[in-house]
Amino acid sequence: MRFHRLLCAVAALALVALPMTAGIKAMTLSELMDITADTLSVRILETSTHATEIDGERLVYTKLSVAGESMRTGEGVSQDVIFWGSHDVSDDFMLSEMPQLQDIRRGNEIVLFVGAESFEGMPIAHNLAYAYRVETIFGNEVVIGKGEGMAFETNVKLDDARNSVREIHIVLEAAKQAAKANK
């Protein structure tokens, strides 16, 4: 019996000692913008949770009605954006890629990355770990950073974030045009 316990303990230690890879990929702002369709600076006007059935499976999503601007182009936006999952405990549909509830409250200003994919005509927010709350700090609008490996690692003024996004957008668009021309 002692041998069996010792063997289990050794197996558990060996498992813990194995190198593990993280489930969330670290991305710079440029890398994240390269795989998403737009970067929005918006105010959340409304949030609502909806359930749907796809291929016999019940799925829950949260819809954010937002208004603001595309940080890439400067154009105004007013649209609905969704993410899979819900903060409502009764839905029993929380996902690891959901934003923190404090980041998506009605009235909040956020910076949000949306993908080219859509559901029922609404763009799907890209991994909402990349939803950044905007706070007013000492009279400045500031994008709250989320630490190492995130697009905005540290707090940055919203105007500076907007300028960085536009500069990266120009570079990415030029690279896409050059790739098309070389084909």
Stockholm file with secondary structure:
# STOCKHOLM 1.0

chainA/1-183         MRFHRLLCAVAALALVALPMTAGIKAMTLSELMDITADTLSVRILETSTHATEIDGERLVYTKLSVAGESMRTGEGVSQDVIFWGSHDVSDDFMLSEMPQLQDIRRGNEIVLFVGAESFEGMPIAHNLAYAYRVETIFGNEVVIGKGEGMAFETNVKLDDARNSVREIHIVLEAAKQAAKANK
#=GR chainA/1-183 SS CHHHHHHHHHHHHHHHHSCCCCSSCCCCHHHHHHHSSEEEEEEEEEEEEEEEEETTEEEEEEEEEEEEEETTTCCEEEEEEEEECCSCGGGCCCCTTCCCGGGSCTTCEEEEEEEEEEETTEEEESCGGGCEEEEEETTEEEECCCCTTSSSCSCEEHHHHHHHHHHHHHHHHHHHHHHHHTC
#=GC SS_cons         CHHHHHHHHHHHHHHHHSCCCCSSCCCCHHHHHHHSSEEEEEEEEEEEEEEEEETTEEEEEEEEEEEEEETTTCCEEEEEEEEECCSCGGGCCCCTTCCCGGGSCTTCEEEEEEEEEEETTEEEESCGGGCEEEEEETTEEEECCCCTTSSSCSCEEHHHHHHHHHHHHHHHHHHHHHHHHTC
//
